[in-house]
Amino acid sequence: MHRELAEELGIEVRLGQELRSGQAEGWPLNERAVMRVWFAELTEGEPLPLEDHDQLRWVRLNGTDEALDLPWIPADFPIVRALLDSVAAPA
């Protein structure tokens, strides 16, 4: 995770809590791949689309459908919805 973020966005982070899928292996993407997702706090650098990315932008996670309106692949929608549910839930 740390190496990927450094290579692709030029940042360092402190990992927080995992966004759990309810399955031990993570969020299924297809028959052969799963993804695990964590909350993270930026600790160094300014995020830039360095490698394999054309664009980087911040979106609001509460009060709008801005995050859901992005061009996600179908397998990402359950992850995005779980993220939105987790930030909307009272702490």
Secondary structure, 3 states (H helix, E strand, C coil): CHHHHHHHHCCEEEEEEEECCCCCCCEECCCCCEECEEEEEEEECCCCCCCCCCCCCCCCCCCCCCCCCCCCCHHHHHHHHHHHHHHHCCC
